[in-house]
Amino acid sequence: MAAKFSTGLDIHCSIPYTSDTKLPYGFSSRLAIKRLTILCNSTSKSPKPPPNVVDSPGKNPSLSEQLKPLSNTILDDPPNQARILSKPKSTWVNPTRPKPSVLSLQRQKRSSYSYNPQIRDLKKFARRLSDCHFSDDGFLAVLEDIPHPPTRVNALLVLNSLRPWQKTLLFFNWIKTQNLFPLETIFYNVAMKSLRFGRQFQKIEELAYDMIESGIDLDNITYSTIITCAKRCNLFDKAVEWFERMYKTGLMPDEVTYSAVLDVYAQLGKVEEVMSLYERGRASGWTPDPVAFAVLAKVFGAAGDYDGIRFVLQEMKSLEVQPNLVVYNTLLEAMGKAGKPGLARSLFEEMVESGLRPDAKTLTALIKIYGKARWARDALELWERMKSNGWPMDFILYNTLLSMCADLGLEEEAETLFDDMRRSEHCRLDSWSYTAMLNIYGSVGNAEKAMALFEEMSKVGVELNVMGCTCLVQCFGRAKRIDDLVKVFEASVERGVKPDDRLCGCLLSVVSYCKGNDADKVLTCLQQANPRLAAFVKLLEDESTSFDILKEEFRSILSNTSDDARRPFCNCLIDICRNKNRSERAHELLYLGTVYGLYPGLHTKTPEEWRLNVRALSVGAAHTAFEEWMGTLARIVQSQEPLPEVLSANTGAGTHKFSQGLANAFASHVEKLSAPFKQSEEKAGFFIATREDVVSWVQSKAAATA
């Protein structure tokens, strides 16, 4: 019989607003929270009770006796939480029988050619065939001039010397029609090799089926060519299909094919299959090559599994397999995804010490890791090493460095790098390069340099993209140069730039701190970019707009907005309301934003501490949320409900050089409200108050208004 249990669960439900609806925590209306008790039936059989419990009906078992059966119960992970195996499971092998082989430990030897005195004439003829016109008639006309009879050896030499896959296929089909000798497996393999170079999987598969129908054996090289071609063409399901067909014929794949199939399973995201193949190969005595280890690193890196990456490194060390550049690049990318910048740096130093020269891909991966970790000093030191050692720097690496400088606010360093790119013979400044510099100038508000760069782009013929336009709008908005903002926006639209949600959010942000005629100019641009959003701004200013109309229109706008732009839109709209002295509208928008899931984790509660988290809010939204929270705390004190020992607000501590400083604005607002919160000396961006301070503050406010 199924075991039954019951427990009380806190279920948060959004309920349509009525006049009787109770308040949620932190809000004054329109949301209710209900506590539901849910009875659940377990799908598994309940464990047998201990004998002493069953045999003693009149005796109440102790808690330890009731829990004893659970001590031997093993709970499996849910299916959707399955972890990647960081190390393959050990495989038991019967010592009385040899290990079952799943692959051939040696690459199949290719047929060697004996010396042919006619080789020079035949190769010269093959070059003529390769250079002739692609039409069948032109090809056949050249074939009539073949210098020696097309014997088996001669035909194979010509077939192997042809370069365009079209010519290879034409010559192969011509040999078949001549019926001079039976075509063997090697002829098909040579033809398939040329087709693989041209990524012609369908034609390779047709030749394979032709071999099967004609009774010609498919050997290891045949299957390897088919599988690797399918892999190159991203036809991973086809690669798996032919790999499984190979096993059914009893033919064991060699090491090259085995490594290729490992990569195919990795591309398909079949992690368990990858580890199973690896385990079976190792049990057969296989020593993986660097390609196989690169595949494993890619699998674990995609999942951000650091334990798996460490396993790859340990396996390579134990098998004394020296990583090549491809493996190091893959491992570095994996370290970046796993969030291990320190280990990535150590791995890079190990690679350099081993004598390997990093390429542009290596350095790009490392720069991205340093930029993401905000390791500016390490990134700049690496840049100096690149220049002093003469390491390769392509335009992708230059642009990655520029983007890193933009993310970290390194203006002078970015300008030096930008000048290096101007002088470089191998790199050319493109739209990405200019956008990175515009991003830096936009962050610092250097309008003069931003305008000069914009004019330079027009002269050199580099197109301004939507990101560059957004950076310019941000820059001119902060500098209060609204006329230049309008000029750049209109010029961008004329050049074909299509405003996206990020650009609209930037325009909305400028509206939030502009007044009078300047705000109207920016709204005109917003009207052109997003008419419905501009109309909603005017709707907020209309006092006759009801809450229900506001709610429906706001929901409609969010539905047509990308996920990552919804919260910034709401933040800016709240700021606009506060700028227009419409505090009530600001509170309504914050409530709607919370209901629509734009501010998850705004409030966190533990028995010891209640916290308001405003680090993802704008200044106006943070002020609004704090006011709402203080009102809720006041009602709790007045109703004599219990409060925790500590209450705190977290504004976050921005590490960016040009961060706006939400903590400073929040501190000013706390002082304005005379709230009992003080900045923490131990935690940057935290404001702390004790329960006694809050109670005393509420009582003093009540006495003042009495």
Secondary structure, DSSP 8 states (H G I E B T S, - for coil): -EEEEEEEEEEEE-----TT----TT-SSS-EEEEEEEEEEEEEE-----HHHHS-TTS---HHHHHGGGGG------GGG----SS-------TTS-----S-SS----------TTHHHHHHHHHHHHHS-SSHHHHHHHHTT-SS---HHHHHHHHHH--SHHHHHHHHHHHHHHTSS---HHHHHHHHHHHHHTT-HHHHHHHHHHHHHHT----HHHHHHHHHHHHHTT-HHHHHHHHHHHHHTT----HHHHHHHHHHHHHTT-HHHHHHHHHHHHHTT----HHHHHHHHHHHHHTT-HHHHHHHHHHHHHTT----HHHHHHHHHHHHHTT-HHHHHHHHHHHHHTT----HHHHHHHHHHHHHHT-HHHHHHHHHHHHHHT----HHHHHHHHHHHHHHT-HHHHHHHHHHHHH-SS----HHHHHHHHHHHHHHT-HHHHHHHHHHHHHHT----HHHHHHHHHHHHHTT-HHHHHHHHHHHHHTT----HHHHHHHHHHHHH--HHHHHHHHHHHHHH-HHHHHHHHHHH-TT--HHHHHHHHHHHHHTS-HHHHHHHHHHHHHHHHHTT-HHHHHHHHHHHHHTTSSTTSEEE-SSEEEEE-TTS-HHHHHHHHHHHHHHHHHHHHTT----SEEEEE-----STT---HHHHHHHHHHHHT-S-EE-SSSTTEEEEEHHHHHHHHHHHHHHH-
